[in-house]
Amino acid sequence: MTLTLFIHLMAIGIWAGCVATEVVCELAQKHVKFKDSYIASLHWSIDKFVEIPAIVITAITGYLMLNNVVFDPLITIKVSAGILAVVFNLVASYSVYQRYRCLLADNEKGYLKYDLMHERIGVGCVLFILIAILLDIKHNKSLGIVPSALGRLRAPQDRR
């Protein structure tokens, strides 16, 4: 495994962990009134300090690895899904920021507008992240590559 791939995978893990955390927090605050909700502030802090840097690192390392890729239809779809995940997530982060600004300005109408925008875009983001990850797993299996963690889970007598 190259250093670039290692950094790429770590960044994807951090990014996916942020998305999972945000989904849980958003769902927990779904029925809380506008003024009582902490989600706008929390979500913007996660995006600003953790998620956006992870997305940028994922995008840069992904781009750096493109020179070493032999493109086939599966890889093309995977890379496209990854690019769409980045774009959707950056638009989602914009809506999170605007929702936060509306909260600070006591603008409930704007808050609800960006909240709805975030919900709709967030679904696409999660979908494209999952597609890219699942296609990577499928592609690696088709090449006969088994993640090393799976190899460690096998009983010693099963290793060959």
N, C-alpha and C positions, 0 to 999 in steps of 0.2 A: 504494500500500500504506500502510495506516495504521500508526502507531506501535504500537498495541495488537496488530495482526496480526503485525507484525514481531517483537515480544516473544514472542507466542504461538508463532510458528514456531521461534524460537531456543530457547525452553524445551522444545518438543517434540523438537527435534534433540538437545539435551543429555540429555533423558530417554531417548530411544531409544538414544543412544550409551552411556549408563550401562547400560541393559538388555543391549545387545550385549556390552559389556565383562564384565558379570557372568555372562552365559551362558558365555563363553569361560573365565573363571576357575573357575566352578562345574564345568564339564566337565573342566578340567585337574586339578582336585582330587577328582574323583568317587571314585577308588579309593584315596585316601590315608587312612590310619588316623586315627581321631578325634583323638588327641593330637598328631599330626604335621601336621594341616591348618591352614593359615593363612586359609582362605576365610571363616570366620565373622567374624573380625576385619576383614579387608579389605572384605567385602561390607557389613558394618554401617557402616564408615567412608564408603564410597561413598554408601550410602543417606542417612546422616545429613547429610553435608556437601554433596552434589551432587544426588542423585536426588530426595529429598523436597522440597527447595526448588524444583527444576524442575517437579515435579508440581504443587505449590501454585501456582506462577506460571502454569502451563498451565491449571489449573482456573479461576483468577481471570480471566485474560485471555479464556478461552473463555466464561465467564459474561458478561463485559462486552460481548462481541461478539454475544450472543444477541438483543439488542434490534434489531440491524440485519439480522437474517436473515429471509428469507422461507422459511417451512418448507414443504418438500415431502417425500415419503416418503424420498428418499435422504438429505437433510439430517437428518431425524429419526433414521434409523438411524445415521448418522455421529455425531451428538451423543450418542445412547444408547451407542454403542460407546466413545466417548471417556470418558463418565461411568463406564462399567463398567471401562475400563482404569485410571482413577484409583482406583476402589474396590478392584479386584483388587490393584493395586500397593501401596496402603496396607496391605492385609491381608498381602501378601507381605513388606512392610517390617517389619511386626509379627513375622512368623515369623523373619525374619532377626535381629531384635533378641533374640527369645527364644532362638534357637539360640546366639547370641553369649553371652548370660547363662549358658546351660547349659555352654558351653565353659569360661567363667570359674569356674563352680562344680564343674567336673570331673564333670558329670552326662551320661554318654554316652547313657543311655536318652532323656533329654529332648532332647539334641542331635539324635539320630537321628529323634525324633518331629517336631521342628520342621524338620529338613532335608527330610523327606518332605512335610510340609505345604507348605513353600516350593516344592518341585518341582511339586507339583500345582497350586498357585495361580499359579505363574509361567507355566505353559503358557497359562492363561486370560488372564493379563495381556498376554503377547506377542501372543496371538491378537487381543484387542480393540484393541491399539495398531495392529496391521497393518490390521485392518478399517477403523478410523477413517481412517488415512492413505490407504489404497487408495480408499475411498469419496470422500475429498476430491479425489483426483486425477481419479476418474471424474466427479465433479460439475463440477469446473472444466473438464474437456474438453467436457462436454455444454453448458456455457455459452460455449464457444469461447475459453476462457482458456488460453493456453499459457504455462507458466513461462518467465520471461525468460532463464534459463540455457539452455533449449533453443533459444531464438531466436538466441542468440549462437553456438551450435554450427553453425548453418547457414552455408553458403557465402554470401558477399555477394550474388552474382547471384540467389540463391533468395529473398532478402528482398523483400517487396512491401508 
